[in-house]
Amino acid sequence: MVLRKWEELPECMRTDEVRPYYEVLKKRRGSLVLKRMVDLLGGLVLLVLLAIPMFVIAVMIKLDSEGSVFYRQERITAYSKHFKIHKFRTMVSNADKIGTEVTIGNDSRITKVGAKLRGCRLDELPQVLDLISGNMSFVGTRPEAVKYVEKYKPEYMATLLLPAGITSEASIRYKDEAELLENATDPDRVYMEEILPQKMRLNLQAIKEFSFFGDMATMFRTVFAVLGKEYK
């Protein structure tokens, strides 16, 4: 990844709140180049290794419920770029029209196969395509839906200096986010006012401490988290 010049950033990002995070990344251009190389090469290798498992999952989804195999919701990545994320569909085909954009623990929209995929995070395997394209990275702030980004505080825009990520420290610590929202009467409000600020604190701290080896450590912690290890 090549960090843009400050004057080439979108106007919404050229603020005093974002500038300190930009200066940190500016000093670590070498790590940014390594980060992109790992994303691209790792993505290509994973695409080959996961081709057959992904085909099997696709067949399971089609047999389980009507609708497309993939879920392609619009998200935001580096420099406020809009893109459509690749995920296996885990809900009924019209889920966006019959509920909130955040998912709660016992969400009735989740299909039988979808529940199993979510439990092991297998629904995110197709994001290997977003890795290769450069829209996502192995490690970075999870890509938010447009309506949430539109409500970002100025400092939160610093997370858009890097590509959206498949995993992050915030994702590890909030891996049970759906359960936290399960009993909320207004999941969107609780997410924006209570959960997102905590996740952003971790995301912004990760930028301040960014390094290539730090990203590698986060990837390993993600594997352990999926296997059941708890991180506080």
Disulfide bonds with the S-S distance in Angstrom:
none
